[in-house]
Amino acid sequence: MPTTIGGKQVITTSSNHSFVGPPAVSNIPPMTPPKPDGVPAPFPYTGRSATGKGTSGKLKVGGGKAFVAGSHVSVDPPGNQPSQPAPIHDLVTMQVNAKIHVP
């Protein structure tokens, strides 16, 4: 049974929560004709609470470290990995498979 506070489940590294963000735009290598910076394409970013970092070292809930402001999770593969050969990756962050910040 999940632990709740105010009727909401607490996110911890053992709570098995999933995160799905809106598709982010990354450049992928073009087929033809060659374009040096690639072609924009959407990639969905997903993550799991089990990969949480920046969690509280002092507050544990249900055996897992609790998420606090500034916590983040790793992007699950493949993420925008197919954009890696292009010189410009994520059009906003310029990263490949970085992290998802949890508000």
N, C-alpha and C positions, 0 to 999 in steps of 0.2 A: 504494500500500500504506500503510495507516494506521500511525502511530507508536504503539508500545505500551510501557507500563511495567508490569512485573509481570503481563503478560497482559491488561491493560486498555487500551483506546484512550484517548489523551490528548485532552481536549476543548480545541479551539482555535477561533478565529474562522474558520478555513478548513477545519475537520474535518467540516462538514455534519451535526452532531448535531441531533436534534430533542428537544424536551422536551414531555411531555404530563402535565398535572397532573389530579388528580381534579376533577370538576365543582365549581365554586364557586357559591354561591347569591347571586343578585342580584335586586333588585326590578325588575319590568317594569311599564309602565303598564297598569292594568286596562282591560278592555273595558267590561263593565257588571256590576253597578252600580259607579259610580266610588268608588274607595277612595284617599284622598289619598297614602298612602305606597307604593302599588303592590302587586303580587302576587309572592311569591318564585318563582323559576324557576332551574334549574341551567344553567350555562354552562361548557363545557370551555375551559380555558386551555392554549394551545400556544405554543411559542417555538422559535427556531432559534439555533444557536450563532453564526451569521454576524452577529447583532445584538448580540453580547456587549459589555458595558461593564464597567468595573472590572477588566479583564484586566491581566495583567502586561505592563508596557512593556519589561521587560528580558529576559523569557524567551519566545523564539519557538520553536515546534515545527512542522516541516513548512510553514513560511512564514506561520503564523498566530500571533497572540498567545495565550498559554496562559491558561486560566481558573484563578483562584486563589480562596481563601476570600474571600467578599464580592462575587464577580462576579455579574452578573445579565444577563438577556436581556429584550428587549421582548416583550410579549404580541402574538401574531399577530392581525390583524384577522379576523373581527369581534370576537373575544373576547366581552366583555359589553357591547359597543357598543349593542345594542338596549335596554339598561336606561337609557341616558342621559336620556330625558325624565323618568324617575321621580326624585323628590327624593332617595331613598336608593339608591345603586348597590350595589356589592359589600357584603354584609351584615357582613363581617369588616373589610375595609380601607376601605370607603366610596369606592373608586377606580373609574375606568373605564379599562380597557386600560393598566395601569401596567407592572409588570415582574415577572419570575419570578426569585427569588433562587436561586442555585446553591450548595448546601452545600459 
